[in-house]
Amino acid sequence: MSVKISSLNDEEIRKIGDAFAGHEYAEAEWGMGYLAKNRRAISDYICAYVRMTINERTLYSTSDRHEAFIAFHSSDHRMSISSAKEVLGAIPGNLDISHAVVMAKGLSQAGSGYGSILSKLKIPHIYVSLVAVTKEYQGQGYMRKLLEIAFEEGRRHAVPVVLDTDAMLKRDKYAHLGMKCVTTQHFTDGVEMYGMVYEPDNMPKEWKSETVLEDERILKESSNDIWDRFAPVYSGFVTGTPGNRKAYEAMYKRIKKVVKDKEVLEIATGPGVIAKQVASECERMVATDYSEKMLAVARQGNNPGNLSFERADACDLPYDDKSFDVVIIANALHIIPDSEIVLSEIRRVLRHDGLLIAPNFVHDNSNKISNFFSKALSLAGVVFEAEWDAKGYVSFINENGFEVKRAKQLPSTIPLVYTECKIADGR
């Protein structure tokens, strides 16, 4: 049971502030109290913070007796200006300026907290901003009851629950109660912040901390690979112009009908532009790419539960024969050196009556905008292995084990031919 708090009297608020200020840190450990002038300053700041959580309707207690309190909010929650003023106004009178200067110097080297990493990767989560058991109820199991309130919210929304703590004893206690420490920020000697997370079983596997932290590492790394460099901006390139966006919207509408209740593989998904739009109609969808950075970008956000992203070489797919009803490869065959091998692999993993969906940008010498984009990509390092016009592209597919059943050139900034193909008889 939990009770949402709409008001507290000054005495109750002070009990919460004092519970924080009274924590005994380990030897040589300051915690975030390093920033405060004294224990009373810590209590004053926490009291202001509690008032803010009441204003924001994010504070809960274990019962009407108010033994313990927890504040949490969803990652898309935005604090009101008046609440922000409540907290910010409490800082100047309680801050130790000399310690704040030291902390500021260490901030750039401390790295990101786990909540910040999730936000950067656009992964929804529950953030716990305050946990407090009042003095007379400490040591009676109320910490577990508090966390269970937030954990239940995480399970209800199938998202991780995150909190930061500044003490090793608290870190170990949270770990005992079902969380794990996934990040440590070091600000200065004796001042660390530990990023804790609870991951419910019904949460998408792509949001597990192991994957999230690996994606964060991949996105931070510099790379000479052209597609790694394009990963953060690729979505904007293919759908950023009104013409291309209109063409892609037409493709989404058609593909959703074709893939309904089917098992689907996408090759060269990039940042998942198509997969994210159509996967909800599939029985299941596996979207692959060779670029780890593309996949890290693709996993960002709230993706359909039946969609998974995997690294795979289009010329050597790690899937059994006749594994999929539909294979999608969009705007990739013209930049893959061994596109004939790719089509051979697609034939292998497609079921006998399966469908290949292969939309592709094509060249049109009379289209000045298309020529401009092609030259810009060439200057950026993209190598075009083939420069088909619409007829040449359809012929290429027909010559490599498929029969094009549907071909339509869509109006777009860059000419785009949408094709649906069946495995040719006798292949």
Phi, psi and omega in degrees: 000142175222155181235124176283132185269125177253342177197152173218149176277170185298326180294318179293320178296319180295325177300322178292315179300317181291328178298320176293310185295335183275359181294134178264116181279161176294164181301138180064022179240129180261324190069189180288352173297347175306329183279345185265154181292323182194183182294324178297322178296321177299313181299317180299316181295316180297322177300317177296320180295320179298317178299322177298315181295328176294316178300323183275355180061042180241008183257135181230155174233164182286337177192181177292345178281347176060051178288325186207160187223146174220137176243132176207159179210161176286158184293342179266005178291136178241122182292140177289158181297320182295322178292320179299319178298324179303314183281312182299326180292340181273350187285308190306315184286346184249357189271135171273107189297316183297320178291325179297323178295318178296317179298319181298323179293324181279346185299319184292336181262354188283339184082182184264146171286163185294322177299321178295322178296315178299318180296318180297324179273006176060038178260119181295147180200168173258129179250122178269118185256349181202134174223124182211131172250122182296155193306317185289347181248006180290146180079015182241018175088010183284337176299316178299318180296320179297309182298325181297331176299314179288321180300320180297323176296320177297316179294323181296323181259359180056049180226158177291154176246125189238142168213158176247138176226150188252011184225141180297321179297318177294317178305312182293325178295314178298322178297320178297331184265011171114003177258171173223148180274123184242343176220150173226120177258123179255117182262317175194176182303124178083004181232101178235154173235125183256124179271115182252149179215141169250128184242103181296152183297333183271008179281143178304140184296333179294344181263003176298146186301326179299317179289317182300313182291327176292318177298319178299317179297315181299316183291334179281331185291140173282152182211146176269352180289130185300321184283331171297318181291327180282343189310312184291340187242000188297318180303315179296329180290312187283335182238009188285338179264151180304322181293311179296320180299318179296319179295317180293322178296323176295321178295315180305314183298317180290313184297322179303321179291320186287325186266002185305125177062023180252160172268121194235138172245133171246133177255140181058051182293340184063226178277016175081029184304311181279316184305316183296334182274330190247346188300327183298340179272345185277161167293310170205156180221130174249119181250125187240157172203158178274335183275121179294327179291321175302316181293322178298320176292319182299323183286350180294149175088187184262093184268156178303145184293338181268009181252128174234148179248130184222148177277131180205147175271121183300335180273354181208071186291135183273041183235151182292159174303143174052050183265340190229149176278327184221139170238132178246131170221114187244128173052047182226328186300331182281351180243002178264125183301322184249058185295334176295321178294322178300315179295326176295318178295323178296317177300322182295316185273349178280142172290163190306320180259022184288171186233134171259125174251117188223068174293145183207140171294141179232166183266144175217105186299340180274352183265103185294322181294317179299316180296322178298313180297320180299316180293321180297318179294320178298318178295330180282349177113000178283127180259123176270113180283337178216144178235071182283146160272182186301313181293320181296324180292315179297319178298319179301315180294317180297331182276356185234046169089007179233159173241118181287117182265337181213127177220125182217126176275123183267141177293121182203168179301313173254128181308132184228126178254120177267126181231146169236132191225146174249155175295131183293148178303139177081005180257000000 
